[in-house]
Amino acid sequence: MFGTITTLCTPRDASPRPGTCITIHVLLCSLLLMLANHGSFVHAQEPSSTVSRSFAIAPQPLSSALLQFSDATQIEVLFDATIARDLQTQGVSGDYAPEEALRMLLQDTGLSYRTTSAGSVTLEQAAGLPIVPAPTVQSPPTEPTPQAVSRPAAQKSVKVPEIVVKDVRERDDDAQTYIAEESTTATRTDTPIRDVPQSIQVITRKVIEEQRTFRLQNTLENVSGINATESAASLYDSLIIRGFSATDRSYFRNGLLDPFAQFTASDTYNIRRLEVLKGPAAVLYGQGDPGGVINIVTNKPLPNAGYSANVTLGNFNFYRSELDATGPLNADKTVLYRLNVAGQKAGSFIDYANRDLAAIAPSITWLMSSRTTLTVEADYLRRWSNDPYGLPAQGTILPNFNGPIPRNRSVTLGDFSTFNRTSY
């Protein structure tokens, strides 16, 4: 810095004070030196994009990495929060110029930057070109709701409630709960029961397994408003729903009419759940009875392999075994299978009243796309049984001159009075 020093002195004849000129000269020199040092200090503090700095920014979300970059370089970074959401950076470690360090932070993020006249940096989406900083402009650009990352500003973490998204088949696991949350019978869509203004009651697989009910009629006794009109030894499912007799139009299987379910005495070996829609809302199916409809939902293939087997023993020579297997058929889990098998051999306290059964239900599901699924299933059931009749009151309750009649007496033709049925 250059300057002119002017020495002020009084005339000789004015009898000046000793040392006045020397004092003024020294003061002026000191003042000029102080101003020069101050200017040099201010100039040295100005940030430069070419001066190397030490960075130690680890791989992390881009937003927090930009905050550390701003703290290290004193450069304000402006960006729209939506473009940096869910972006990760590889970080930067070592001595680099701020411009080079920022370029490394933005590598593989699809973002570029440009410098404003105020010395700040603005991030924007890269237009498919190499990330090259734009030239400096004279007027500050207009950015929609920019977010500034500066040293005083600190990000505050916000805890968001956990949201669990599951597959529809696993969202309501009927084998693990007594209460079902969704039903498809009332609206033909997977709708929460609490959002449906109809009377719906669901019996899950867990209820069936713990009660060990093997006949559809016995299982439906858990539903209010349904009463059985025949005994458990009957070969038919005879029910009354809200005062109306259930007919062949009251039974559905996976949402489709099953007019033979009433006459084959359906078994529960491959039933996932039972959905009962009670009241006149059953007319949704066109042929439903006014008392209600019963929708039988069968087991479906699952993407994860699983196997189960059980054996049940009881009195009157009751033996029953069941097998359930499911899983994928290929590595991509796009083709799934399920196989249910049941066998039963049982007698009764009534002579010749056997209840033997053999059943198998295979099914295959092809996940064609995210919106298209094809399921093919079959159900074969064979029953060997005898239809016993009751005994008269005389000889059982009332006196009989021929003597009492034993309770195990069969009034049929024995082995010649069989009633075997096959359904598939």
SULSUL-V879501 format. One line per field, one symbol per residue. ss: DSSP state (h for helix, s for strand, l for the rest). psi: psi as a letter, one per 40 degrees, with the letter a starting at -180 (. if undefined). burial: 1 if it has 16 or more other C-alpha atoms within 10 Angstrom, else 0. A space follows every 10 residues. Layout:
ss = ???
psi = ???
burial = ???
This chain:
ss = llllllllll lhhhlllllh hhhhhhhhhh hhhhhhhhhh hhhhllllll lsssssslls shhhhhhhhh hhhlllsssl lllllllssl lsssssshhh hhhhhlllll ssssslllll ssssslllll lllsllllll llllllsssl llllllllll lllllllhhh hlllllllll lsslllllll sshhhlllss sssshhhhhh hlllshhhhh hhlllsssll llllllllss sllsslllll sssllsslll hhhhllslll sssssssslh hhhhhlllsl lsssssssll lllllsssss sssslllsss ssssssssll llllssssss ssssslllll llllssssss ssssssslll llssssslls ssssssllll lllslllsll llllllllll lllhhhlsll sssl
psi = hiihhhhhii ideegihhed dddddddddd dddddddddd ddddehihee hiihighihi iddddddddd ddefhhhhih ddeeheiiie ihhahiiddd dddddeheee iiiihideei hhiihhfeii hhhiihidih ihhhgihhhi ddhhhhhhhh ihhhhiidde dgheeeidhi diieddeeig hhdeehfihh hhhidddddd efheidddde eehiehihei ieeieihhih hfehhhaeee hihfeihgee ddeegiiedf hdihhhhiae eeededeiid diihhhhiii iidhhiiiii hhiaiffhhh iihhhiaiei defehiihhh hihhhiaieh hegigiihih giihhhgdae ehhhhhiihh hhhhihgiii iidheddiih eeiihieehh eaebeefigi ihi.
burial = 0000000000 0000000000 0000000000 0000000000 0000000000 0000101000 1111111111 1110111111 0001000111 1100011110 1111111011 1111110001 1111000000 1000000000 0000000111 1000000000 0000000000 0111000001 1111110000 0010000101 1111111100 0011111111 0010011100 0011111111 1100111111 1110001101 1101111111 1111111110 1100100111 1111111111 1110000000 0000000111 1111111110 0000111111 1111111001 1111111111 1111111000 0000001000 1111111100 1000100000 0000100001 0100000100 0000
